[in-house]
Amino acid sequence: MKIVADTSPLIAFAILDKLDLLEQIFSEYRIPQAVFAEISVWNKPFLVP
């Protein structure tokens, strides 16, 4: 299965320290340039409920 990743799920996986699950679940995934630019900001604030 192939997916195109959006920012919110990638941030959620990163917070949970589970980005490796993407490789386990999906055979191929793409991160658009705009999403990469958004998630690459160092010390970007996020909300944790």
PDB file of N, H, CA, C and O in Angstrom:
ATOM      1  N   MET A   1       0.848  -1.176   0.000  1.00  0.00           N
ATOM      2  CA  MET A   1       0.000   0.000   0.000  1.00  0.00           C
ATOM      3  C   MET A   1       0.890   1.234   0.000  1.00  0.00           C
ATOM      4  O   MET A   1       1.897   1.285   0.706  1.00  0.00           O
ATOM      5  N   LYS A   2       0.514   2.218  -0.790  1.00  0.00           N
ATOM      6  H   LYS A   2      -0.304   2.177  -1.364  1.00  0.00           H
ATOM      7  CA  LYS A   2       1.242   3.478  -0.861  1.00  0.00           C
ATOM      8  C   LYS A   2       0.425   4.576  -0.199  1.00  0.00           C
ATOM      9  O   LYS A   2      -0.805   4.554  -0.261  1.00  0.00           O
ATOM     10  N   ILE A   3       1.091   5.535   0.433  1.00  0.00           N
ATOM     11  H   ILE A   3       2.090   5.553   0.484  1.00  0.00           H
ATOM     12  CA  ILE A   3       0.407   6.682   1.026  1.00  0.00           C
ATOM     13  C   ILE A   3       1.181   7.961   0.733  1.00  0.00           C
ATOM     14  O   ILE A   3       2.366   7.929   0.400  1.00  0.00           O
ATOM     15  N   VAL A   4       0.488   9.078   0.864  1.00  0.00           N
ATOM     16  H   VAL A   4      -0.474   9.104   1.134  1.00  0.00           H
ATOM     17  CA  VAL A   4       1.112  10.395   0.845  1.00  0.00           C
ATOM     18  C   VAL A   4       0.896  10.965   2.236  1.00  0.00           C
ATOM     19  O   VAL A   4      -0.243  11.152   2.665  1.00  0.00           O
ATOM     20  N   ALA A   5       1.975  11.240   2.937  1.00  0.00           N
ATOM     21  H   ALA A   5       2.900  11.088   2.589  1.00  0.00           H
ATOM     22  CA  ALA A   5       1.885  11.657   4.332  1.00  0.00           C
ATOM     23  C   ALA A   5       1.580  13.145   4.461  1.00  0.00           C
ATOM     24  O   ALA A   5       2.100  13.975   3.715  1.00  0.00           O
ATOM     25  N   ASP A   6       0.720  13.456   5.431  1.00  0.00           N
ATOM     26  H   ASP A   6       0.298  12.782   6.037  1.00  0.00           H
ATOM     27  CA  ASP A   6       0.387  14.827   5.775  1.00  0.00           C
ATOM     28  C   ASP A   6       1.083  15.167   7.095  1.00  0.00           C
ATOM     29  O   ASP A   6       1.575  14.275   7.788  1.00  0.00           O
ATOM     30  N   THR A   7       1.124  16.423   7.433  1.00  0.00           N
ATOM     31  H   THR A   7       0.725  17.147   6.871  1.00  0.00           H
ATOM     32  CA  THR A   7       1.867  16.883   8.602  1.00  0.00           C
ATOM     33  C   THR A   7       1.347  16.308   9.924  1.00  0.00           C
ATOM     34  O   THR A   7       2.135  15.803  10.724  1.00  0.00           O
ATOM     35  N   SER A   8       0.054  16.377  10.160  1.00  0.00           N
ATOM     36  H   SER A   8      -0.586  16.787   9.510  1.00  0.00           H
ATOM     37  CA  SER A   8      -0.498  15.969  11.460  1.00  0.00           C
ATOM     38  C   SER A   8      -0.178  14.522  11.832  1.00  0.00           C
ATOM     39  O   SER A   8       0.280  14.284  12.949  1.00  0.00           O
ATOM     40  N   PRO A   9      -0.400  13.542  10.945  1.00  0.00           N
ATOM     41  CA  PRO A   9      -0.042  12.170  11.328  1.00  0.00           C
ATOM     42  C   PRO A   9       1.455  11.987  11.575  1.00  0.00           C
ATOM     43  O   PRO A   9       1.851  11.241  12.470  1.00  0.00           O
ATOM     44  N   LEU A  10       2.284  12.665  10.787  1.00  0.00           N
ATOM     45  H   LEU A  10       1.963  13.271  10.060  1.00  0.00           H
ATOM     46  CA  LEU A  10       3.728  12.542  10.992  1.00  0.00           C
ATOM     47  C   LEU A  10       4.138  13.102  12.347  1.00  0.00           C
ATOM     48  O   LEU A  10       4.977  12.519  13.034  1.00  0.00           O
ATOM     49  N   ILE A  11       3.555  14.224  12.731  1.00  0.00           N
ATOM     50  H   ILE A  11       2.874  14.698  12.173  1.00  0.00           H
ATOM     51  CA  ILE A  11       3.853  14.804  14.042  1.00  0.00           C
ATOM     52  C   ILE A  11       3.384  13.868  15.151  1.00  0.00           C
ATOM     53  O   ILE A  11       4.086  13.685  16.145  1.00  0.00           O
ATOM     54  N   ALA A  12       2.201  13.275  14.987  1.00  0.00           N
ATOM     55  H   ALA A  12       1.631  13.425  14.179  1.00  0.00           H
ATOM     56  CA  ALA A  12       1.677  12.333  15.994  1.00  0.00           C
ATOM     57  C   ALA A  12       2.605  11.134  16.138  1.00  0.00           C
ATOM     58  O   ALA A  12       2.925  10.736  17.259  1.00  0.00           O
ATOM     59  N   PHE A  13       3.045  10.547  15.018  1.00  0.00           N
ATOM     60  H   PHE A  13       2.785  10.870  14.108  1.00  0.00           H
ATOM     61  CA  PHE A  13       3.983   9.424  15.080  1.00  0.00           C
ATOM     62  C   PHE A  13       5.290   9.843  15.747  1.00  0.00           C
ATOM     63  O   PHE A  13       5.851   9.084  16.537  1.00  0.00           O
ATOM     64  N   ALA A  14       5.778  11.036  15.438  1.00  0.00           N
ATOM     65  H   ALA A  14       5.322  11.652  14.796  1.00  0.00           H
ATOM     66  CA  ALA A  14       7.030  11.516  16.020  1.00  0.00           C
ATOM     67  C   ALA A  14       6.908  11.711  17.531  1.00  0.00           C
ATOM     68  O   ALA A  14       7.812  11.343  18.281  1.00  0.00           O
ATOM     69  N   ILE A  15       5.789  12.291  17.978  1.00  0.00           N
ATOM     70  H   ILE A  15       5.055  12.591  17.369  1.00  0.00           H
ATOM     71  CA  ILE A  15       5.577  12.493  19.415  1.00  0.00           C
ATOM     72  C   ILE A  15       5.581  11.160  20.145  1.00  0.00           C
ATOM     73  O   ILE A  15       6.108  11.052  21.252  1.00  0.00           O
ATOM     74  N   LEU A  16       4.990  10.143  19.522  1.00  0.00           N
ATOM     75  H   LEU A  16       4.561  10.230  18.622  1.00  0.00           H
ATOM     76  CA  LEU A  16       4.929   8.803  20.116  1.00  0.00           C
ATOM     77  C   LEU A  16       6.216   8.005  19.894  1.00  0.00           C
ATOM     78  O   LEU A  16       6.328   6.864  20.344  1.00  0.00           O
ATOM     79  N   ASP A  17       7.188   8.608  19.196  1.00  0.00           N
ATOM     80  H   ASP A  17       7.097   9.535  18.830  1.00  0.00           H
ATOM     81  CA  ASP A  17       8.440   7.941  18.853  1.00  0.00           C
ATOM     82  C   ASP A  17       8.183   6.641  18.087  1.00  0.00           C
ATOM     83  O   ASP A  17       8.795   5.610  18.366  1.00  0.00           O
ATOM     84  N   LYS A  18       7.257   6.711  17.108  1.00  0.00           N
ATOM     85  H   LYS A  18       6.760   7.549  16.881  1.00  0.00           H
ATOM     86  CA  LYS A  18       6.864   5.537  16.339  1.00  0.00           C
ATOM     87  C   LYS A  18       6.927   5.772  14.832  1.00  0.00           C
ATOM     88  O   LYS A  18       6.173   5.146  14.087  1.00  0.00           O
ATOM     89  N   LEU A  19       7.801   6.652  14.370  1.00  0.00           N
ATOM     90  H   LEU A  19       8.414   7.160  14.975  1.00  0.00           H
ATOM     91  CA  LEU A  19       7.928   6.879  12.938  1.00  0.00           C
ATOM     92  C   LEU A  19       8.316   5.613  12.189  1.00  0.00           C
ATOM     93  O   LEU A  19       8.015   5.478  11.003  1.00  0.00           O
ATOM     94  N   ASP A  20       8.983   4.684  12.871  1.00  0.00           N
ATOM     95  H   ASP A  20       9.228   4.794  13.834  1.00  0.00           H
ATOM     96  CA  ASP A  20       9.375   3.433  12.229  1.00  0.00           C
ATOM     97  C   ASP A  20       8.179   2.586  11.803  1.00  0.00           C
ATOM     98  O   ASP A  20       8.318   1.705  10.954  1.00  0.00           O
ATOM     99  N   LEU A  21       7.010   2.843  12.382  1.00  0.00           N
ATOM    100  H   LEU A  21       6.897   3.558  13.072  1.00  0.00           H
ATOM    101  CA  LEU A  21       5.810   2.101  11.995  1.00  0.00           C
ATOM    102  C   LEU A  21       5.429   2.347  10.535  1.00  0.00           C
ATOM    103  O   LEU A  21       4.839   1.477   9.896  1.00  0.00           O
ATOM    104  N   LEU A  22       5.761   3.517  10.009  1.00  0.00           N
ATOM    105  H   LEU A  22       6.241   4.223  10.529  1.00  0.00           H
ATOM    106  CA  LEU A  22       5.451   3.797   8.604  1.00  0.00           C
ATOM    107  C   LEU A  22       6.081   2.753   7.691  1.00  0.00           C
ATOM    108  O   LEU A  22       5.435   2.269   6.761  1.00  0.00           O
ATOM    109  N   GLU A  23       7.326   2.407   7.950  1.00  0.00           N
ATOM    110  H   GLU A  23       7.850   2.799   8.705  1.00  0.00           H
ATOM    111  CA  GLU A  23       8.009   1.408   7.129  1.00  0.00           C
ATOM    112  C   GLU A  23       7.436   0.015   7.344  1.00  0.00           C
ATOM    113  O   GLU A  23       7.449  -0.809   6.429  1.00  0.00           O
ATOM    114  N   GLN A  24       6.936  -0.253   8.536  1.00  0.00           N
ATOM    115  H   GLN A  24       6.925   0.416   9.279  1.00  0.00           H
ATOM    116  CA  GLN A  24       6.370  -1.567   8.828  1.00  0.00           C
ATOM    117  C   GLN A  24       4.985  -1.747   8.211  1.00  0.00           C
ATOM    118  O   GLN A  24       4.619  -2.852   7.811  1.00  0.00           O
ATOM    119  N   ILE A  25       4.212  -0.652   8.134  1.00  0.00           N
ATOM    120  H   ILE A  25       4.509   0.246   8.459  1.00  0.00           H
ATOM    121  CA  ILE A  25       2.823  -0.729   7.664  1.00  0.00           C
ATOM    122  C   ILE A  25       2.709  -0.529   6.157  1.00  0.00           C
ATOM    123  O   ILE A  25       1.929  -1.216   5.498  1.00  0.00           O
ATOM    124  N   PHE A  26       3.481   0.403   5.608  1.00  0.00           N
ATOM    125  H   PHE A  26       4.116   0.961   6.144  1.00  0.00           H
ATOM    126  CA  PHE A  26       3.319   0.795   4.212  1.00  0.00           C
ATOM    127  C   PHE A  26       4.544   0.410   3.388  1.00  0.00           C
ATOM    128  O   PHE A  26       5.681   0.546   3.838  1.00  0.00           O
ATOM    129  N   SER A  27       4.290  -0.068   2.181  1.00  0.00           N
ATOM    130  H   SER A  27       3.366  -0.178   1.815  1.00  0.00           H
ATOM    131  CA  SER A  27       5.392  -0.451   1.306  1.00  0.00           C
ATOM    132  C   SER A  27       6.095   0.769   0.726  1.00  0.00           C
ATOM    133  O   SER A  27       7.282   0.714   0.405  1.00  0.00           O
ATOM    134  N   GLU A  28       5.361   1.866   0.594  1.00  0.00           N
ATOM    135  H   GLU A  28       4.397   1.910   0.855  1.00  0.00           H
ATOM    136  CA  GLU A  28       5.931   3.088   0.042  1.00  0.00           C
ATOM    137  C   GLU A  28       5.174   4.282   0.598  1.00  0.00           C
ATOM    138  O   GLU A  28       3.948   4.247   0.704  1.00  0.00           O
ATOM    139  N   TYR A  29       5.890   5.328   0.951  1.00  0.00           N
ATOM    140  H   TYR A  29       6.886   5.356   0.865  1.00  0.00           H
ATOM    141  CA  TYR A  29       5.223   6.550   1.409  1.00  0.00           C
ATOM    142  C   TYR A  29       5.953   7.751   0.848  1.00  0.00           C
ATOM    143  O   TYR A  29       7.164   7.723   0.630  1.00  0.00           O
ATOM    144  N   ARG A  30       5.198   8.794   0.621  1.00  0.00           N
ATOM    145  H   ARG A  30       4.214   8.817   0.797  1.00  0.00           H
ATOM    146  CA  ARG A  30       5.735  10.037   0.060  1.00  0.00           C
ATOM    147  C   ARG A  30       5.448  11.175   1.017  1.00  0.00           C
ATOM    148  O   ARG A  30       4.374  11.241   1.614  1.00  0.00           O
ATOM    149  N   ILE A  31       6.407  12.067   1.159  1.00  0.00           N
ATOM    150  H   ILE A  31       7.280  12.014   0.673  1.00  0.00           H
ATOM    151  CA  ILE A  31       6.227  13.270   1.964  1.00  0.00           C
ATOM    152  C   ILE A  31       6.411  14.459   1.029  1.00  0.00           C
ATOM    153  O   ILE A  31       7.525  14.725   0.577  1.00  0.00           O
ATOM    154  N   PRO A  32       5.327  15.174   0.736  1.00  0.00           N
ATOM    155  CA  PRO A  32       5.444  16.325  -0.167  1.00  0.00           C
ATOM    156  C   PRO A  32       6.414  17.379   0.382  1.00  0.00           C
ATOM    157  O   PRO A  32       6.609  17.488   1.593  1.00  0.00           O
ATOM    158  N   GLN A  33       7.013  18.144  -0.519  1.00  0.00           N
ATOM    159  H   GLN A  33       6.855  18.055  -1.503  1.00  0.00           H
ATOM    160  CA  GLN A  33       7.991  19.169  -0.154  1.00  0.00           C
ATOM    161  C   GLN A  33       7.447  20.139   0.899  1.00  0.00           C
ATOM    162  O   GLN A  33       8.158  20.489   1.841  1.00  0.00           O
ATOM    163  N   ALA A  34       6.193  20.575   0.748  1.00  0.00           N
ATOM    164  H   ALA A  34       5.615  20.291  -0.017  1.00  0.00           H
ATOM    165  CA  ALA A  34       5.597  21.525   1.697  1.00  0.00           C
ATOM    166  C   ALA A  34       5.452  20.898   3.085  1.00  0.00           C
ATOM    167  O   ALA A  34       5.657  21.575   4.093  1.00  0.00           O
ATOM    168  N   VAL A  35       5.104  19.620   3.145  1.00  0.00           N
ATOM    169  H   VAL A  35       4.938  19.070   2.326  1.00  0.00           H
ATOM    170  CA  VAL A  35       4.977  18.927   4.434  1.00  0.00           C
ATOM    171  C   VAL A  35       6.354  18.796   5.071  1.00  0.00           C
ATOM    172  O   VAL A  35       6.510  19.045   6.266  1.00  0.00           O
ATOM    173  N   PHE A  36       7.349  18.410   4.284  1.00  0.00           N
ATOM    174  H   PHE A  36       7.222  18.208   3.313  1.00  0.00           H
ATOM    175  CA  PHE A  36       8.707  18.295   4.803  1.00  0.00           C
ATOM    176  C   PHE A  36       9.189  19.625   5.377  1.00  0.00           C
ATOM    177  O   PHE A  36       9.781  19.666   6.455  1.00  0.00           O
ATOM    178  N   ALA A  37       8.933  20.699   4.656  1.00  0.00           N
ATOM    179  H   ALA A  37       8.452  20.665   3.780  1.00  0.00           H
ATOM    180  CA  ALA A  37       9.342  22.030   5.132  1.00  0.00           C
ATOM    181  C   ALA A  37       8.653  22.371   6.449  1.00  0.00           C
ATOM    182  O   ALA A  37       9.270  22.965   7.333  1.00  0.00           O
ATOM    183  N   GLU A  38       7.388  22.003   6.586  1.00  0.00           N
ATOM    184  H   GLU A  38       6.887  21.520   5.867  1.00  0.00           H
ATOM    185  CA  GLU A  38       6.631  22.316   7.804  1.00  0.00           C
ATOM    186  C   GLU A  38       7.110  21.495   8.997  1.00  0.00           C
ATOM    187  O   GLU A  38       7.201  22.022  10.106  1.00  0.00           O
ATOM    188  N   ILE A  39       7.418  20.221   8.794  1.00  0.00           N
ATOM    189  H   ILE A  39       7.345  19.793   7.893  1.00  0.00           H
ATOM    190  CA  ILE A  39       7.818  19.377   9.926  1.00  0.00           C
ATOM    191  C   ILE A  39       9.305  19.492  10.242  1.00  0.00           C
ATOM    192  O   ILE A  39       9.761  18.967  11.258  1.00  0.00           O
ATOM    193  N   SER A  40      10.059  20.165   9.393  1.00  0.00           N
ATOM    194  H   SER A  40       9.688  20.591   8.568  1.00  0.00           H
ATOM    195  CA  SER A  40      11.499  20.302   9.610  1.00  0.00           C
ATOM    196  C   SER A  40      11.866  21.503  10.467  1.00  0.00           C
ATOM    197  O   SER A  40      13.048  21.731  10.724  1.00  0.00           O
ATOM    198  N   VAL A  41      10.894  22.267  10.909  1.00  0.00           N
ATOM    199  H   VAL A  41       9.933  22.082  10.700  1.00  0.00           H
ATOM    200  CA  VAL A  41      11.162  23.444  11.733  1.00  0.00           C
ATOM    201  C   VAL A  41      11.601  22.975  13.121  1.00  0.00           C
ATOM    202  O   VAL A  41      10.860  22.273  13.809  1.00  0.00           O
ATOM    203  N   TRP A  42      12.806  23.367  13.525  1.00  0.00           N
ATOM    204  H   TRP A  42      13.409  23.937  12.966  1.00  0.00           H
ATOM    205  CA  TRP A  42      13.343  22.959  14.817  1.00  0.00           C
ATOM    206  C   TRP A  42      12.622  23.684  15.954  1.00  0.00           C
ATOM    207  O   TRP A  42      12.378  24.887  15.859  1.00  0.00           O
ATOM    208  N   ASN A  43      12.283  22.974  17.021  1.00  0.00           N
ATOM    209  H   ASN A  43      12.482  21.997  17.099  1.00  0.00           H
ATOM    210  CA  ASN A  43      11.598  23.511  18.209  1.00  0.00           C
ATOM    211  C   ASN A  43      10.226  24.091  17.902  1.00  0.00           C
ATOM    212  O   ASN A  43       9.770  25.005  18.590  1.00  0.00           O
ATOM    213  N   LYS A  44       9.573  23.575  16.890  1.00  0.00           N
ATOM    214  H   LYS A  44       9.942  22.833  16.331  1.00  0.00           H
ATOM    215  CA  LYS A  44       8.219  24.042  16.567  1.00  0.00           C
ATOM    216  C   LYS A  44       7.290  23.623  17.707  1.00  0.00           C
ATOM    217  O   LYS A  44       7.285  22.458  18.106  1.00  0.00           O
ATOM    218  N   PRO A  45       6.505  24.567  18.233  1.00  0.00           N
ATOM    219  CA  PRO A  45       5.597  24.215  19.331  1.00  0.00           C
ATOM    220  C   PRO A  45       4.459  23.312  18.843  1.00  0.00           C
ATOM    221  O   PRO A  45       4.008  23.423  17.703  1.00  0.00           O
ATOM    222  N   PHE A  46       4.015  22.433  19.709  1.00  0.00           N
ATOM    223  H   PHE A  46       4.382  22.342  20.634  1.00  0.00           H
ATOM    224  CA  PHE A  46       2.869  21.601  19.402  1.00  0.00           C
ATOM    225  C   PHE A  46       2.055  21.435  20.675  1.00  0.00           C
ATOM    226  O   PHE A  46       2.552  21.665  21.778  1.00  0.00           O
ATOM    227  N   LEU A  47       0.807  21.036  20.513  1.00  0.00           N
ATOM    228  H   LEU A  47       0.403  20.849  19.617  1.00  0.00           H
ATOM    229  CA  LEU A  47      -0.082  20.860  21.663  1.00  0.00           C
ATOM    230  C   LEU A  47      -0.193  19.379  22.000  1.00  0.00           C
ATOM    231  O   LEU A  47      -0.356  18.545  21.108  1.00  0.00           O
ATOM    232  N   VAL A  48      -0.108  19.058  23.261  1.00  0.00           N
ATOM    233  H   VAL A  48       0.024  19.735  23.985  1.00  0.00           H
ATOM    234  CA  VAL A  48      -0.321  17.682  23.724  1.00  0.00           C
ATOM    235  C   VAL A  48      -1.473  17.740  24.713  1.00  0.00           C
ATOM    236  O   VAL A  48      -1.382  18.419  25.736  1.00  0.00           O
ATOM    237  N   PRO A  49      -2.559  17.031  24.415  1.00  0.00           N
ATOM    238  CA  PRO A  49      -3.718  17.083  25.331  1.00  0.00           C
ATOM    239  C   PRO A  49      -3.416  16.499  26.692  1.00  0.00           C
ATOM    240  O   PRO A  49      -4.289  16.474  27.560  1.00  0.00           O
TER     241      PRO A  49
END
